[in-house]
């Protein structure tokens, strides 16, 4: 009885390598894209929340929009993001509410160079705050 070694039946190592390396790289790219998108979503949600808090402290709709725009831009600049100006909607009377919506496009082009997943993703988050009953809103 003769024993056949690995060399006698052929070596599948290079074939396995050719198949597994692209799969491993694709999985790695998906993990990086997912983590980048998740982190960006958290930053956009935080910017919407601080923008809503700032807008709720304004006396007028114009003041709320300007204040929210400044605060959102500053919050996103601190994390290296820049987005469209936020949408500010609300009732600026004491006890009313104001909603700030922030929309950003996250570029994933460096991760998706092979075309497996889209090159960018648009993230939209909203936050609502109640206008202070004593100080907020127009009289």
Contact map, one row per residue, 1 for C-alpha under 8 A:
1110000000000000000000000000000000000000000000000000000000000000000000000000000000000000000000000000000000000000000000000000000000000000000
1111000000000000000000000000000000000000000000000000000000000000000000000000000000000000000000000000000000000000000000000000000000000000000
1111100000000000000000000000000000000000000000000000000000000000000000000000000000000000000000000000000000000000000000000000000000000000000
0111111110000000000000000000000000000000000000000000000000000000000000000000000000000000000000000000000000000000000000000000000000000000000
0011111110000000000000000000000000000000000000000000000000000000000000000000000000000000000000000000000000000000000000000000000000000000000
0001111111100000000000000000000000000000000000000000000000000000000000000000000000000000000000000000000000000000000000000000000000000000000
0001111111100000000000000000000000000000000000000000000000000000000000000000000000000000000000000000000000000000000000000000000000000000000
0001111111000000000000000000000000000000000000000000000000000000000000000000000000000000000000000000000000000000000000000000000000000000000
0001111111100000000000000000000000000000000000000000000000000000000000000000000000000000000000000000000000000000000000000000000000000000000
0000011111110000000000000000000000000000000000000000000000000000000000000000000000000000000000000000000000000000000000000000000000000000000
0000011011111100000000000000000000000000000000000000000000000000000000000000000000000000000000000000000000000000000000000000000000000000000
0000000001111111000000000000000000000000000000000000000000000000000000000000000000000000000000000000000000000000000000000000000000000000000
0000000000111111100000000000000000000000000000000000000000000000000000000000000000000000000000000000000000000000000000000000000000000000000
0000000000111111110000000000000000000000000000000000000000000000000000000000000000000000000000000000000000000000000000000000000000000000000
0000000000011111111000000000000000000000000000000000000000000000000000000000000000000000000000000000000000000000000000000000000000000000000
0000000000011111111100000000000000000000000000000000000000000000000000000000000000000000000000000000000000000000000000000000000000000000000
0000000000001111111110000000000000000000000000000000000000000000000000000000000000000000000000000000000000000000000000000000000000000000000
0000000000000111111111000000000000000000000000000000000000000000000000000000000000000000000000000000000000000000000000000000000000000000000
0000000000000011111111100000000000000000000000000000000000000000000000000000000000000000000000000000000000000000000000000000000000000000000
0000000000000001111111110000000000000000000000000000000000000000000000000000000000000000000000000000000000000000000000000000000000000000000
0000000000000000111111111000000000000000000000000000000000000000000000000000000000000000000000000000000000000000000000000000000000000000000
0000000000000000011111111100000000000000000000000000000000000000000000000000000000000000000000000000000000000000000000000000000000000000000
0000000000000000001111111110000000000000000000000000000000000000000000000000000000000000000000000000000000000000000000000000000000000000000
0000000000000000000111111111000000000000000000000000000000000000000000000000000000000000000000000000000000000000000000000000000000000000000
0000000000000000000011111111100000000000000000000000000000000000000000000000000000000000000000000000000000000000000000000000000000000000000
0000000000000000000001111111110000000000000000000000000000000000000000000000000000000000000000000000000000000000000100000000000000000000000
0000000000000000000000111111111000000000000000000000000000000000000000000000000000000000000000000000000000000000000000000000000000000000000
0000000000000000000000011111111100000000000000000000000000000000000000000000000000000000000000000000000000000000000000000000000000000000000
0000000000000000000000001111111110000000000000000000000000000000000000000000000000000000000000000000000000000011000000000000000000000000000
0000000000000000000000000111111111000000000000000000000000000000000000000000000000000000000000000000000000000000000010000000000000000000000
0000000000000000000000000011111111100000000000000000000000000000000000000000000000000000000000000000000000000000000000000000000000000000000
0000000000000000000000000001111111110000000000000000000000000000000000000000000000000000000000000000000000000010000000000000000000000000000
0000000000000000000000000000111111111000000000000000000000000000000000000000000000000000000000000000000000010010000000000000000000000000000
0000000000000000000000000000011111111100000000000000000000000000000000000000000000000000000000000000000000000000000000000000000000000000000
0000000000000000000000000000001111111110000000000000000000000000000000000000000000000000000000000000000000000000000000000000000000000000000
0000000000000000000000000000000111111111000000000000000000000000000000000000000000000000000000000000000000000000000000000000000000000000000
0000000000000000000000000000000011111111100000000000000000000000000000000000000000000000000000000000000001000000000000001000000000000000000
0000000000000000000000000000000001111111110000000000000000000000000000000000000000000000000000000000000000000000000000000000000000000000000
0000000000000000000000000000000000111111111000000000000000000000000000000000000000000000000000000000000000000000000000000000000000000000000
0000000000000000000000000000000000011111111100000000000000000000000000000000000000000000000000000000000001000000000000000010000000000000000
0000000000000000000000000000000000001111111110000000000000000000000000000000000000000000000000000000000000000000000000000011100000000000000
0000000000000000000000000000000000000111111111000000000000000000000000000000000000000000000000000000000000000000000000000000000000000000000
0000000000000000000000000000000000000011111111100000000000000000000000000001001000000000000000000000000000000000000000000000000000000000000
0000000000000000000000000000000000000001111111110000000000000000000000000001000000000000000000000000011100000000000000000011100000000000000
0000000000000000000000000000000000000000111111111000000000000000000000000000000000000000000000000000010000000000000000000000111000000000000
0000000000000000000000000000000000000000011111111100000000000000000000000010000000000000000000000000000000000000000000000000000000000000000
0000000000000000000000000000000000000000001111111110000000000000000000111011000000000000000000000000010000000000000000000000000000000000000
0000000000000000000000000000000000000000000111111111000000000000000000010000000000000100000000000001110000000000000000000000111000000000000
0000000000000000000000000000000000000000000011111111100000000000000000000000000000000000000000000001000000000000000000000000011100000000000
0000000000000000000000000000000000000000000001111111110000000000000100110010000000000000000000000000000000000000000000000000000000000000000
0000000000000000000000000000000000000000000000111111111000000000001110110000000000000000000000000001000000000000000000000000000000000000000
0000000000000000000000000000000000000000000000011111111100000000000100000000000000000000000000000111000000000000000000000000001110000000000
0000000000000000000000000000000000000000000000001111111110000000000000000000000000000000000000000000000000000000000000000000000010000000000
0000000000000000000000000000000000000000000000000111111111000001001100100000000000000000000000000000000000000000000000000000000000000000000
0000000000000000000000000000000000000000000000000011111111000011101100000000000000000001000000000101000000000000000000000000000000000000000
0000000000000000000000000000000000000000000000000001111111000001000000000000000000000000000100001100000000000000000000000000000011110001100
0000000000000000000000000000000000000000000000000000111111100001000000000000000000000000000000000000000000000000000000000000000000110011100
0000000000000000000000000000000000000000000000000000011111111011001000000000000000000000000000000000000000000000000000000000000000000001100
0000000000000000000000000000000000000000000000000000000011111011000000000000000000000000000100000000000000000000000000000000000000000001110
0000000000000000000000000000000000000000000000000000000001111111000000000000000000000000000100000000000000000000000000000000000000000000110
0000000000000000000000000000000000000000000000000000000001111111100000000000000000000000010100000000000000000000000000000000000000000000000
0000000000000000000000000000000000000000000000000000000000011111110000000000000000000000000000000000000000000000000000000000000000000000000
0000000000000000000000000000000000000000000000000000001001111111111000000000000000000000000000000000000000000000000000000000000000000000000
0000000000000000000000000000000000000000000000000000011111111111111100000000000000000001000000000000000000000000000000000000000000000000000
0000000000000000000000000000000000000000000000000000001000001111111110000000000000000111000000000000000000000000000000000000000000000000000
0000000000000000000000000000000000000000000000000000000000000111111111000000000000000000000000000000000000000000000000000000000000000000000
0000000000000000000000000000000000000000000000000010011001000011111111100000000000000000000000000000000000000000000000000000000000000000000
0000000000000000000000000000000000000000000000000111011000000001111111110000000000000101000000000001000000000000000000000000000000000000000
0000000000000000000000000000000000000000000000000010000000000000111111111000000000001100000000000000000000000000000000000000000000000000000
0000000000000000000000000000000000000000000000000000000000000000011111111100000000000000000000000000000000000000000000000000000000000000000
0000000000000000000000000000000000000000000000100110010000000000001111111110000000000000000000000000000000000000000000000000000000000000000
0000000000000000000000000000000000000000000000110110000000000000000111111111000000001100000000000000000000000000000000000000000000000000000
0000000000000000000000000000000000000000000000100000000000000000000011111111100001101000000000000000000000000000000000000000000000000000000
0000000000000000000000000000000000000000000000000000000000000000000001111111110000000000000000000000000000000000000000000000000000000000000
0000000000000000000000000000000000000000000001100100000000000000000000111111111000000000000000000000000000000000000000000000000000000000000
0000000000000000000000000000000000000000001100100000000000000000000000011111111111100000000000000000000000000000000000000000000000000000000
0000000000000000000000000000000000000000000000000000000000000000000000001111111111000000000000000000000000000000000000000000000000000000000
0000000000000000000000000000000000000000000000000000000000000000000000000111111110000000000000000000000000000000000000000000000000000000000
0000000000000000000000000000000000000000001000000000000000000000000000000011111110000000000000000000000000000000000000000000000000000000000
0000000000000000000000000000000000000000000000000000000000000000000000000001111111000000000000000000000000000000000000000000000000000000000
0000000000000000000000000000000000000000000000000000000000000000000000000001111111100000000000000000000000000000000000000000000000000000000
0000000000000000000000000000000000000000000000000000000000000000000000001001100111110000000000000000000100000000000000000000000000000000000
0000000000000000000000000000000000000000000000000000000000000000000000001001000011111000000000000000011110000000000000000000000000000000000
0000000000000000000000000000000000000000000000000000000000000000000000000000000001111100000000000000011100000000000000000000000000000000000
0000000000000000000000000000000000000000000000000000000000000000000010011000000000111110000000000000010000000000000000000000000000000000000
0000000000000000000000000000000000000000000000010000000000000000100110010000000000011111000000000001111000000000000000000000000000000000000
0000000000000000000000000000000000000000000000000000000000000000100000000000000000001111100000000011110000000000000000000000000000000000000
0000000000000000000000000000000000000000000000000000001000000001100100000000000000000111110000000111100000000000000000000000000000000000000
0000000000000000000000000000000000000000000000000000000000000000000000000000000000000011111000000111000000000000000000000000000000000000000
0000000000000000000000000000000000000000000000000000000000001000000000000000000000000001111100011110000000000000000000000000000000000000000
0000000000000000000000000000000000000000000000000000000000000000000000000000000000000000111110011100000000000000000000000000000000000000000
0000000000000000000000000000000000000000000000000000000100111000000000000000000000000000011111011100000000000000000000000000000000100001110
0000000000000000000000000000000000000000000000000000000000000000000000000000000000000000001111110000000000000000000000000000000000101001111
0000000000000000000000000000000000000000000000000000000000000000000000000000000000000000000111110000000000000000000000000000000000111111110
0000000000000000000000000000000000000000000000000000000000000000000000000000000000000000000011111000000000000000000000000000000001111001000
0000000000000000000000000000000000000000000000000000000000000000000000000000000000000000011111111100000000000000000000000000000001110000100
0000000000000000000000000000000000000000000000000000000100000000000000000000000000000000011100111110000000000000000000000000000111100000000
0000000000000000000000000000000000000000000000000001001100000000000000000000000000000001111100011111000000000000000000000000000111100000000
0000000000000000000000000000000000000000000000000001000000000000000000000000000000000011110000001111100000000000000000000000011110000000000
0000000000000000000000000000000000000000000000011011001000000000000100000000000000000111100000000111110000000000000000000000011100000000000
0000000000000000000000000000000000000000000000010000000000000000000000000000000000000111000000000011111000000000000000000001111000000000000
0000000000000000000000000000000000000000000110110000000000000000000000000000000000111110000000000001111100000000000000000001110000000000000
0000000000000000000000000000000000000000000100000000000000000000000000000000000000110100000000000000111110000000000000000111100000000000000
0000000000000000000000000000000000000000000100000000000000000000000000000000000001110000000000000000011111000000000000000111000000000000000
0000000000000000000000000000000000000000000000000000000000000000000000000000000000100000000000000000001111100000000000011110000000000000000
0000000000000000000000000000000000001001000000000000000000000000000000000000000000000000000000000000000111110000000000011110000000000000000
0000000000000000000000000000000000000000000000000000000000000000000000000000000000000000000000000000000011111100000000111000000000000000000
0000000000000000000000000000000010000000000000000000000000000000000000000000000000000000000000000000000001111111000001111000000000000000000
0000000000000000000000000000000000000000000000000000000000000000000000000000000000000000000000000000000000111111100001110000000000000000000
0000000000000000000000000000000000000000000000000000000000000000000000000000000000000000000000000000000000111111100000100000000000000000000
0000000000000000000000000000100110000000000000000000000000000000000000000000000000000000000000000000000000011111100000100000000000000000000
0000000000000000000000000000100000000000000000000000000000000000000000000000000000000000000000000000000000011111111111100000000000000000000
0000000000000000000000000000000000000000000000000000000000000000000000000000000000000000000000000000000000001111111100100000000000000000000
0000000000000000000000000000000000000000000000000000000000000000000000000000000000000000000000000000000000000001111100000000000000000000000
0000000000000000000000000000000000000000000000000000000000000000000000000000000000000000000000000000000000000001111111100000000000000000000
0000000000000000000000000100000000000000000000000000000000000000000000000000000000000000000000000000000000000001111111000000000000000000000
0000000000000000000000000000010000000000000000000000000000000000000000000000000000000000000000000000000000000001001111100000000000000000000
0000000000000000000000000000000000000000000000000000000000000000000000000000000000000000000000000000000000011001001111111000000000000000000
0000000000000000000000000000000000000000000000000000000000000000000000000000000000000000000000000000000000111111101011111000000000000000000
0000000000000000000000000000000000000000000000000000000000000000000000000000000000000000000000000000000011111000000001111100000000000000000
0000000000000000000000000000000000001000000000000000000000000000000000000000000000000000000000000000000011110000000001111110000000000000000
0000000000000000000000000000000000000000000000000000000000000000000000000000000000000000000000000000001111000000000000011111000000000000000
0000000000000000000000000000000000000001100100000000000000000000000000000000000000000000000000000000001111000000000000001111100000000000000
0000000000000000000000000000000000000000100100000000000000000000000000000000000000000000000000000000111100000000000000000111110000000000000
0000000000000000000000000000000000000000100110010000000000000000000000000000000000000000000000000000111000000000000000000011111000000000000
0000000000000000000000000000000000000000000010011000000000000000000000000000000000000000000000000011110000000000000000000001111100000000000
0000000000000000000000000000000000000000000010011001000000000000000000000000000000000000000000000011100000000000000000000000111110000000000
0000000000000000000000000000000000000000000000001001000000000000000000000000000000000000000000001111000000000000000000000000011111000000000
0000000000000000000000000000000000000000000000000001100100000000000000000000000000000000000000001110000000000000000000000000001111100000000
0000000000000000000000000000000000000000000000000000000100000000000000000000000000000000000000111100000000000000000000000000000111110000000
0000000000000000000000000000000000000000000000000000000110000000000000000000000000000000000111111100000000000000000000000000000011111001100
0000000000000000000000000000000000000000000000000000000110000000000000000000000000000000000001110000000000000000000000000000000001111111100
0000000000000000000000000000000000000000000000000000000000000000000000000000000000000000000011100000000000000000000000000000000000111111000
0000000000000000000000000000000000000000000000000000000000000000000000000000000000000000000001000000000000000000000000000000000000011111000
0000000000000000000000000000000000000000000000000000000010000000000000000000000000000000000001000000000000000000000000000000000000011111100
0000000000000000000000000000000000000000000000000000000111100000000000000000000000000000000111100000000000000000000000000000000000111111110
0000000000000000000000000000000000000000000000000000000111110000000000000000000000000000000111010000000000000000000000000000000000110011111
0000000000000000000000000000000000000000000000000000000000110000000000000000000000000000000111000000000000000000000000000000000000000001111
0000000000000000000000000000000000000000000000000000000000000000000000000000000000000000000010000000000000000000000000000000000000000000111
